[in-house]
Amino acid sequence: MRKIVKRVQEPTPKFFRKIRNIGLILTGIGGAIVTAPVVLPAVVTAAAGYAALAGAIASIISQTAVANDRVR
């Protein structure tokens, strides 16, 4: 568990920071659509749920990428 914490705290490469930010945007948009107070078609709600899930996974995975291949 300590290795994971140290890995997340290491500097993230520029490419993976972009992926992380795009994932956070997808998660936010998907979450906003899913929790919208208006009734939306089921297809839109389902797609927004999948987008939120994909964005969250992309953000988590890209945060664990480190600039060097060794974790101390």
Secondary structure by P-SEA (a helix, b strand, c coil): caaaaaaaaccccaaaaaaaaaaaaaaaaaaaaaaccccccaaaaaaaaaaaaaaaaaaaaaaacccccccc
